[in-house]
Amino acid sequence: MSTSASVVEGAVGYRGFVPGTICIDFDDTIVTRDIAGQILERFAGAGWPELRDRRRAGELTLEQYSAAALDLVEATEEQLVAFALEAAEPRPGLPELLDWAHWNGWHAAIVSNGWDLYIDPILRRMGVDQLARHCGRARFVYRWQLRYLSPRGIEVNDAFKLGYAAEFKALGDRLVWVGDGPSDIAPAQASDMVFARDTLWETMRGGEHVHAFEDFGDVVAVLEREQSEWRKSSSSTTAGGA
């Protein structure tokens, strides 16, 4: 990744170390359970297992599956939010990671195939609702509807997370990905550093700059160490470029 940028259309160029973006999955990552899956198991009715099987068989993308499954849900927003808040168990250390990002000039954002319907109230209860999030947008119009919008505001039905990873990389960001599941594999492979659990870890373990984590304190410890190395590398490559 280049550590310098040219002046384009009057923008100010930069040289040296540039912080980047930390993308964090939500279900099974920020919280220790799959809240979307639990909602569907509880409220989606008899048609949900068939959709789940079609998803596992590759007949539906994750985005298509999520929208079709939420359409089966028979519950009010109040019921769904109450259920989600009861089920959510935050993984320790997220506020500390967000503090680290703030003080070191990094942007942190949730990138999740989960739904704002439950993500927003859980973040409010955790006291971190200022955290940027890119996720499915749910609304009730006769039935529950779910949409996924690309960074350009275009509705997509596949590769939602990868679209955000690609956009951050196109901006020149150093990209860190924190996740656990199959939908994290492609964006993680496009990232500069990965923190992984479960399926993502089993897929990427042994790769360069791939780290296992149990809580966000593990993420902070590695980032603190690696940022020092990144700064040294940037200084050595730009020493003669003033």
C-alpha positions as CSV (number, residue, x, y, z in Angstrom):
1,M,0.0,0.0,0.0
2,S,1.3,3.4,-0.8
3,T,2.1,5.7,2.1
4,S,2.0,8.9,0.1
5,A,-0.7,10.7,-2.0
6,S,-0.4,13.2,-4.7
7,V,-2.2,16.5,-4.7
8,V,-5.4,16.1,-6.7
9,E,-7.8,18.9,-7.5
10,G,-6.4,21.1,-4.8
11,A,-6.4,18.4,-2.0
12,V,-3.5,18.5,0.4
13,G,-1.1,15.6,-0.1
14,Y,0.5,13.7,2.7
15,R,3.6,11.6,3.4
16,G,4.5,9.1,6.0
17,F,2.3,6.9,8.3
18,V,-1.4,7.2,7.6
19,P,-4.0,5.6,10.0
20,G,-6.8,3.8,8.5
21,T,-10.1,2.0,9.1
22,I,-11.0,-0.7,11.6
23,C,-14.1,-2.7,10.3
24,I,-15.9,-4.7,12.9
25,D,-18.6,-7.4,12.4
26,F,-21.5,-7.4,14.8
27,D,-23.1,-10.8,15.4
28,D,-20.7,-13.2,17.1
29,T,-18.1,-10.4,17.2
30,I,-19.3,-7.3,19.0
31,V,-21.8,-9.5,20.8
32,T,-21.1,-13.1,21.5
33,R,-24.2,-14.6,19.8
34,D,-25.8,-14.5,16.4
35,I,-28.7,-12.2,17.3
36,A,-30.2,-12.3,13.8
37,G,-30.2,-16.1,13.8
38,Q,-31.9,-16.2,17.2
39,I,-34.6,-13.7,16.1
40,L,-35.3,-15.9,13.1
41,E,-35.4,-19.1,15.1
42,R,-37.8,-17.5,17.5
43,F,-40.1,-15.5,15.2
44,A,-39.7,-16.5,11.6
45,G,-42.2,-19.4,11.5
46,A,-42.3,-22.7,9.6
47,G,-40.8,-21.4,6.3
48,W,-37.5,-20.4,7.8
49,P,-35.7,-23.7,7.8
50,E,-36.2,-24.1,4.0
51,L,-34.7,-20.7,3.4
52,R,-31.8,-21.6,5.7
53,D,-31.2,-24.8,3.7
54,R,-31.3,-22.9,0.4
55,R,-28.7,-20.5,1.8
56,R,-26.4,-23.3,2.9
57,A,-26.8,-24.9,-0.5
58,G,-25.7,-21.7,-2.2
59,E,-29.0,-21.0,-3.8
60,L,-29.4,-17.7,-2.0
61,T,-26.8,-15.1,-1.1
62,L,-26.6,-14.0,2.6
63,E,-28.3,-10.8,1.7
64,Q,-31.1,-12.5,-0.2
65,Y,-31.6,-15.0,2.6
66,S,-31.7,-12.4,5.3
67,A,-34.4,-10.3,3.4
68,A,-36.5,-13.3,2.7
69,A,-36.3,-14.7,6.2
70,L,-37.1,-11.3,7.9
71,D,-40.2,-11.2,5.7
72,L,-41.4,-14.3,7.5
73,V,-41.1,-12.7,11.0
74,E,-44.4,-12.1,12.8
75,A,-43.5,-9.7,15.6
76,T,-43.6,-6.0,16.4
77,E,-40.5,-3.8,16.6
78,E,-41.0,-3.6,20.4
79,Q,-41.0,-7.4,20.7
80,L,-37.9,-7.9,18.5
81,V,-35.9,-5.2,20.2
82,A,-36.8,-6.6,23.7
83,F,-35.8,-10.1,22.6
84,A,-32.5,-8.8,21.1
85,L,-31.6,-6.8,24.2
86,E,-32.2,-9.9,26.3
87,A,-30.1,-12.1,24.1
88,A,-27.2,-9.7,23.6
89,E,-24.0,-10.3,25.5
90,P,-21.3,-7.8,24.6
91,R,-17.8,-9.0,24.0
92,P,-15.5,-7.3,26.5
93,G,-13.3,-4.4,25.4
94,L,-15.1,-2.6,22.6
95,P,-15.0,0.9,24.4
96,E,-11.3,0.5,24.9
97,L,-10.8,-0.3,21.2
98,L,-12.9,2.7,20.2
99,D,-10.8,4.9,22.5
100,W,-7.6,3.6,21.0
101,A,-8.9,4.3,17.5
102,H,-9.9,7.8,18.5
103,W,-6.7,8.8,20.1
104,N,-4.6,7.3,17.3
105,G,-6.5,8.8,14.4
106,W,-8.2,5.6,13.2
107,H,-11.8,5.4,11.9
108,A,-13.8,2.5,13.4
109,A,-17.0,1.3,11.9
110,I,-19.4,-1.7,12.1
111,V,-19.8,-3.5,8.8
112,S,-22.4,-6.2,9.3
113,N,-25.0,-8.2,7.5
114,G,-27.1,-7.8,10.7
115,W,-30.0,-5.3,10.9
116,D,-30.2,-1.8,12.3
117,L,-33.4,-3.0,13.9
118,Y,-31.5,-4.7,16.7
119,I,-27.9,-3.3,16.2
120,D,-28.9,0.3,17.1
121,P,-30.7,-0.4,20.4
122,I,-27.9,-2.8,21.5
123,L,-25.2,-0.2,20.8
124,R,-27.3,2.4,22.7
125,R,-27.4,0.1,25.7
126,M,-23.7,-0.4,25.5
127,G,-23.1,3.3,25.4
128,V,-21.3,3.3,22.0
129,D,-24.1,4.4,19.7
130,Q,-21.8,7.0,18.2
131,L,-20.0,4.2,16.4
132,A,-20.5,4.4,12.6
133,R,-22.4,1.3,11.2
134,H,-23.1,-0.1,7.8
135,C,-25.7,-2.8,8.0
136,G,-29.0,-4.0,6.8
137,R,-31.8,-1.5,7.0
138,A,-35.1,-2.9,8.2
139,R,-38.5,-1.3,8.1
140,F,-42.1,-2.5,8.6
141,V,-44.5,-1.7,5.7
142,Y,-47.3,-4.3,6.0
143,R,-44.5,-6.8,6.5
144,W,-40.8,-6.6,7.5
145,Q,-38.5,-5.5,4.7
146,L,-34.7,-5.5,4.6
147,R,-32.3,-3.6,2.3
148,Y,-28.6,-3.5,1.9
149,L,-27.0,-0.4,0.4
150,S,-23.6,-0.1,-1.1
151,P,-21.2,2.7,-0.1
152,R,-22.7,4.6,-3.1
153,G,-26.2,4.2,-1.9
154,I,-27.1,1.5,-4.4
155,E,-29.2,-1.5,-3.2
156,V,-27.2,-4.7,-3.4
157,N,-28.0,-8.4,-2.9
158,D,-24.5,-9.8,-2.7
159,A,-21.0,-9.0,-1.3
160,F,-22.3,-6.2,1.0
161,K,-19.2,-6.4,3.3
162,L,-16.7,-6.7,0.4
163,G,-18.1,-3.6,-1.1
164,Y,-17.2,-1.6,2.0
165,A,-13.8,-3.1,2.2
166,A,-13.1,-2.2,-1.4
167,E,-14.4,1.3,-0.9
168,F,-12.1,1.9,2.1
169,K,-9.2,0.5,0.2
170,A,-9.9,2.7,-2.8
171,L,-9.6,5.7,-0.4
172,G,-6.1,4.6,0.4
173,D,-7.0,3.4,3.9
174,R,-4.9,0.9,5.8
175,L,-7.7,-1.7,6.5
176,V,-8.1,-3.8,9.6
177,W,-10.9,-6.4,9.6
178,V,-12.4,-8.0,12.8
179,G,-14.8,-10.8,12.3
180,D,-15.8,-14.4,12.6
181,G,-17.9,-15.9,9.8
182,P,-18.0,-16.9,6.2
183,S,-19.2,-13.5,5.1
184,D,-16.0,-12.0,6.5
185,I,-13.6,-14.1,4.5
186,A,-13.6,-12.0,1.2
187,P,-13.3,-8.6,2.9
188,A,-10.7,-10.0,5.3
189,Q,-8.6,-11.3,2.4
190,A,-8.7,-7.7,1.0
191,S,-7.5,-6.2,4.3
192,D,-4.0,-5.4,5.7
193,M,-4.6,-7.0,9.0
194,V,-7.2,-9.5,10.3
195,F,-8.5,-10.4,13.7
196,A,-10.4,-13.6,13.5
197,R,-12.5,-16.1,15.3
198,D,-14.4,-19.3,14.4
199,T,-14.8,-19.9,10.6
200,L,-12.8,-16.9,9.6
201,W,-9.9,-18.0,11.8
202,E,-10.0,-21.6,10.5
203,T,-9.9,-20.2,7.0
204,M,-7.1,-17.7,7.4
205,R,-5.0,-19.0,10.3
206,G,-1.3,-19.0,9.4
207,G,-1.7,-16.0,7.1
208,E,0.5,-13.0,7.4
209,H,-1.0,-10.4,9.8
210,V,-3.8,-12.7,10.8
211,H,-4.5,-12.8,14.6
212,A,-6.8,-14.8,16.7
213,F,-8.8,-12.8,19.4
214,E,-11.1,-13.6,22.3
215,D,-12.0,-10.0,23.2
216,F,-11.2,-6.5,22.0
217,G,-8.3,-6.1,24.4
218,D,-6.5,-8.6,22.3
219,V,-7.1,-6.4,19.3
220,V,-5.8,-3.3,21.0
221,A,-2.6,-5.0,22.2
222,V,-1.7,-6.1,18.6
223,L,-2.7,-2.8,17.0
224,E,-0.5,-0.9,19.5
225,R,2.5,-3.1,18.8
226,E,1.9,-3.2,15.0
227,Q,1.3,0.6,14.7
228,S,4.8,1.2,16.1
229,E,6.2,-1.0,13.3
230,W,4.1,0.7,10.7
231,R,5.4,4.1,11.8
232,K,9.0,2.8,11.6
233,S,8.4,1.4,8.1
234,S,6.8,4.6,6.9
235,S,9.6,6.7,8.3
236,S,12.2,4.6,6.6
237,T,10.4,4.7,3.2
238,T,9.8,8.4,3.2
239,A,13.0,9.7,4.9
240,G,14.4,11.1,1.7
241,G,11.1,12.3,0.2
242,A,10.7,15.7,1.8
